[in-house]
Amino acid sequence: MKYYTFKEYLINNLAIENIHVDEISDNLKFIDVPKGEYLLKEGDFCSDIFFVDKGLLRQYSIDEKGKEHILTFAPETWFVTDRESSFFAQPTPYYIQAVEETTVTVIDDHLLNMLSEHFPSFTKFNTQLLHSHIRQLQARINLLLSASAEDRYLNFIKIYPDIFQRVPQAMVASYLGITPESLSRVRRDLAMK
Amino acid sequence: MKYYTFKEYLINNLAIENIHVDEISDNLKFIDVPKGEYLLKEGDFCSDIFFVDKGLLRQYSIDEKGKEHILTFAPETWFVTDRESSFFAQPTPYYIQAVEETTVTVIDDHLLNMLSEHFPSFTKFNTQLLHSHIRQLQARINLLLSASAEDRYLNFIKIYPDIFQRVPQAMVASYLGITPESLSRVRRDLAMK
């Protein structure tokens, strides 16, 4: 699997010159998260954005009956955070957990302000990220309201081409909002088509 | 019903002085939308943000089987747009329709750029709107994944205290992702509690 650093990401996506990237690199923090460990737990205040350099995270909530509901999977080059908590300074309702051994770059307030002040392209990029996020969430709502289990699954493997092989089937079912049995049936039916 | 203009909204939320508000007002456009008429249809390009001065809009999609799925209701002081279409210049999958006779203020690209350039507080405010939007969408996904029909309904009347009286029950059911029969049952059960 490609080990894609935040530094490469900045060079490729923000047209920031190498000399400035080095300056940014000095301010980067990394965290190695063993499989099963948490970057965030319900009730915490989330002030960081995590960029996944390597591995796979999941963001989920637990309902009153103790059932998990997966809001997002974040493989390599994805950003994950709770913008609700970071922006509105409220305790998060989410957990962020490593599904595999994971390395993240931590984008904290300090780095965010530094990037915003010195690199106008970063502010634009951040706005674009927010819009992408809205697009993705709207599409997800639309699928949850309208799509069959099969369509939800087909959409899932389009967004996450290699994740099905990397996570337990029950987690995929939780993301799709269907039972593991329905997911098995959908896959069986598709295999026979 | 209070007739709340975008001008008042700017004064109250953005700490923009009266003299500048007048300058902005000269650039405002308004549209009166008769009940049942559209501000946006599937396949259109959406480049405007609409602020609801008076009335009620709904944003929805239609699936392959012709079934409507309501993404949002927008009563007075709500903003509605398809940020996916406006930001990524893609045709929208949504309709925006007036549920009541509605008046909107149109925030077009020209006004958006003018506000962003001259009023730093507007850029900050716009970023806050994006975060609010993300918060609302995430909460909606969480409800769709995890909540019972009753909890979805209780959440709905918290977000939209007076809308139940203003729209057909079938539209509320469509927003909640449940059948009108389930919605009737939920209301009956709650009334008996």
Boltz contact constraints between the chains, C-beta under 6 A:
constraints:
  - contact:
      token1: [A, 61]
      token2: [B, 142]
      max_distance: 6.0
  - contact:
      token1: [A, 63]
      token2: [B, 146]
      max_distance: 6.0
  - contact:
      token1: [A, 69]
      token2: [B, 145]
      max_distance: 6.0
  - contact:
      token1: [A, 69]
      token2: [B, 146]
      max_distance: 6.0
  - contact:
      token1: [A, 83]
      token2: [B, 131]
      max_distance: 6.0
  - contact:
      token1: [A, 83]
      token2: [B, 134]
      max_distance: 6.0
  - contact:
      token1: [A, 84]
      token2: [B, 135]
      max_distance: 6.0
  - contact:
      token1: [A, 87]
      token2: [B, 131]
      max_distance: 6.0
  - contact:
      token1: [A, 130]
      token2: [B, 130]
      max_distance: 6.0
  - contact:
      token1: [A, 131]
      token2: [B, 83]
      max_distance: 6.0
  - contact:
      token1: [A, 131]
      token2: [B, 87]
      max_distance: 6.0
  - contact:
      token1: [A, 133]
      token2: [B, 134]
      max_distance: 6.0
  - contact:
      token1: [A, 134]
      token2: [B, 83]
      max_distance: 6.0
  - contact:
      token1: [A, 134]
      token2: [B, 133]
      max_distance: 6.0
  - contact:
      token1: [A, 135]
      token2: [B, 84]
      max_distance: 6.0
  - contact:
      token1: [A, 137]
      token2: [B, 137]
      max_distance: 6.0
  - contact:
      token1: [A, 140]
      token2: [B, 141]
      max_distance: 6.0
  - contact:
      token1: [A, 141]
      token2: [B, 140]
      max_distance: 6.0
  - contact:
      token1: [A, 142]
      token2: [B, 61]
      max_distance: 6.0
  - contact:
      token1: [A, 144]
      token2: [B, 144]
      max_distance: 6.0
  - contact:
      token1: [A, 145]
      token2: [B, 69]
      max_distance: 6.0
  - contact:
      token1: [A, 145]
      token2: [B, 177]
      max_distance: 6.0
  - contact:
      token1: [A, 146]
      token2: [B, 63]
      max_distance: 6.0
  - contact:
      token1: [A, 146]
      token2: [B, 69]
      max_distance: 6.0
  - contact:
      token1: [A, 177]
      token2: [B, 145]
      max_distance: 6.0
